[in-house]
Amino acid sequence: MRSIGETAQASGLSVSALRFYDRGGVLVPAMVDPGNGYRWYSEPQVDQARLVAGLRRVGMPVAGIVAVLGADRVAAHQLVDAHLRRLEDGLADARRELSRIHALLDTQENPMTTVTLSRAVLAAALDSVRFAVGSDPELPMLAGVLVDAEADGVTVVATDRYRMAIHREPATVDGPATRLIAPVSWVDRLRDHPGRHEQVILHLDRVEIGAAGDGWTIKDTPLAYDYPDYRRAIQARTTDGSPRCAPVDAAALRARVGGAPRVVHRHEGVDHELTVLAIGAAGGIDVVGAQEWRAGQDRHVAVNREFLLEALSAGGEGQLVLELDGPIRPLAIRRPADDRAYSLLMPVKP
């Protein structure tokens, strides 16, 4: 048996920490002297104290430590691995946030970033994401298009939480990496501006976003909000296995969706029309009705019908590729052999 001081020295936990874990029922000493209240720990408990000390050093909360101590070997390893994944996710988030902070610090010294690219390319990028801009007044950060300029190009993103559209194009970028939310009114003015066969320069800073061409300028004030991290959606799409892919003719699929059986889903008291998709035996896309959907949920993906039609239209004419990865994964729509632009539609459960 070891005293509390000896256990502290052997485990790396302080005496006060051992007393804390005793009071919390995490690591109760094997014996407490009834006369003087001294705590005594067995050798297995010293090993447990070392384990507690290590788990605390890596930031595991007390509830997690209790779960590890009470688990068998296999389950304990699983709990530790799950905590490691949380730490890795947190580190990735911290790196992204620190990158944004570095960009803000750079912006204080060099307040302007310019992006030069063809106006036809820029307009096409904005056209491909405009349909996904949010309109919920309680989510004002989604009422615009994110313009994310990095060293080798620019990415535009729009989302309303139920769908997301992403388009990246190479461009000449001068200045620090920056992210701004362009008001949808600025986006629409730029899309509607006549003539697309010229170079356009985007001027990006915290107080103004502008686009300038030959004899014209369109300016506005960026929305002063933080935008959701769209990179998580990209990471989840590219790292969680290989989805099933089916080539489709955009016009033909739009026609089939328009004439498909009506599937209605009630959400929060409102009826929404859905389209239910599956990859058929021949590798094409099947559009099925409500009965087939409920009978084979694991083989189908249900999405908002209007959102699907808008995403197909934004994808352009000709061939598209639909990526399906089960009933709970987003449906991805992109052009063949072109991963610069795609849309993600959140699935609906029956």
Sequence and secondary structure as in RCSB ss.txt:
>XXXX:A:sequence
MRSIGETAQASGLSVSALRFYDRGGVLVPAMVDPGNGYRWYSEPQVDQARLVAGLRRVGMPVAGIVAVLGADRVA
AHQLVDAHLRRLEDGLADARRELSRIHALLDTQENPMTTVTLSRAVLAAALDSVRFAVGSDPELPMLAGVLVDAE
ADGVTVVATDRYRMAIHREPATVDGPATRLIAPVSWVDRLRDHPGRHEQVILHLDRVEIGAAGDGWTIKDTPLAY
DYPDYRRAIQARTTDGSPRCAPVDAAALRARVGGAPRVVHRHEGVDHELTVLAIGAAGGIDVVGAQEWRAGQDRH
VAVNREFLLEALSAGGEGQLVLELDGPIRPLAIRRPADDRAYSLLMPVKP
>XXXX:A:secstr
 EEHHHHHHHHS  HHHHHHHHHTTSS  SEE TTT  EEE HHHHHHHHHHHHHHHTT  HHHHHHHHHS HHH
HHHHHHHHHHHHHHHHHHHHHHHHHHHHHHHHHHS  EEEEEEHHHHHHHHHHHGGG    TT GGGSEEEEEEE
TTEEEEEEE SSEEEEEEEE EEESS EEEEEEHHHHHHHHHSS  SSEEEEEE SS EEEEETTEEEEE  B S
    THHHHHHHHHS   EEEEEEHHHHHHHHHTS  EEEEETTEEEEEEEEEE TTSSEEEE HHHHHH GGG 
EEEEHHHHHHHHHHT SSEEEEEE  TTS EEEEETTEEEEEEEE     
